[in-house]
């Protein structure tokens, strides 16, 4: 076995390959080391524990889903951004079967505070993108939002419904889009 040090990126790539083949629950240090052609100790140089590896791999999968796909640009309206998000995650779930349903279980089974923190940070990143889209959308009715019905609360509502639809493996988010359209346009 090659005892040379590998890179963090190579380790995460190997981890994602294992997730594609065996699901997130199949991810372990020994298989990642074997796939990288290095000793298990080399993996521990980058990830002090299995939970660190799992959390970093989950974050890497989310990053790939969100940033390596054809998405909306700054010209998209809010509805297009919601649809793009739904399709990006849906497409990612096809590449990484059972990832969406299993990743929260995997995080819960490991270091709860660290896993929850990383997941919340990534979800906050996604919600910030939706909020930015909402704030730049010129088609929204001027009276659509108020002190009691705020843009951040609306984004939280839409995002939680996207997560629910994806967890249920819904084929579309058309009903949610209709709610958005009737509410703010």
BELNORTA-V857461 format. One record per backbone hydrogen bond with DSSP energy under -0.5 kcal/mol. CO is the residue of the C=O (numbers start at 0). NH is the residue of the N-H. If there is no record, write none. Layout:
CO | NH
CO | NH
This chain:
6 | 10
7 | 11
8 | 12
9 | 13
10 | 14
11 | 15
12 | 16
13 | 17
14 | 18
15 | 19
16 | 20
17 | 21
17 | 22
18 | 22
22 | 25
23 | 26
27 | 31
28 | 32
29 | 33
30 | 34
31 | 35
32 | 36
32 | 37
38 | 41
38 | 42
39 | 42
39 | 43
40 | 44
41 | 45
42 | 45
42 | 46
48 | 52
49 | 53
50 | 54
51 | 55
52 | 56
53 | 57
54 | 58
55 | 59
56 | 60
57 | 61
58 | 62
59 | 63
60 | 64
61 | 65
62 | 66
63 | 67
68 | 70
72 | 75
76 | 80
77 | 81
78 | 82
79 | 83
80 | 84
81 | 85
82 | 86
83 | 87
84 | 88
85 | 89
86 | 90
87 | 91
88 | 92
89 | 93
90 | 94
91 | 95
94 | 96
95 | 98
97 | 101
98 | 102
99 | 103
100 | 104
101 | 105
102 | 106
103 | 107
104 | 108
105 | 109
106 | 109
109 | 111
110 | 114
111 | 115
112 | 116
113 | 117
114 | 118
115 | 119
116 | 120
117 | 121
118 | 122
119 | 123
120 | 124
121 | 125
122 | 126
123 | 127
124 | 128
125 | 129
126 | 130
127 | 131
128 | 132
129 | 133
130 | 134
131 | 135
132 | 136
133 | 136
135 | 137
136 | 139
140 | 143
148 | 145
149 | 153
150 | 154
151 | 155
152 | 156
153 | 157
154 | 158
155 | 159
156 | 160
157 | 161
158 | 162
159 | 163
160 | 164
161 | 165
162 | 166
163 | 167
164 | 169
165 | 168
172 | 176
173 | 177
174 | 178
175 | 179
176 | 180
177 | 181
178 | 182
179 | 183
180 | 184
183 | 140
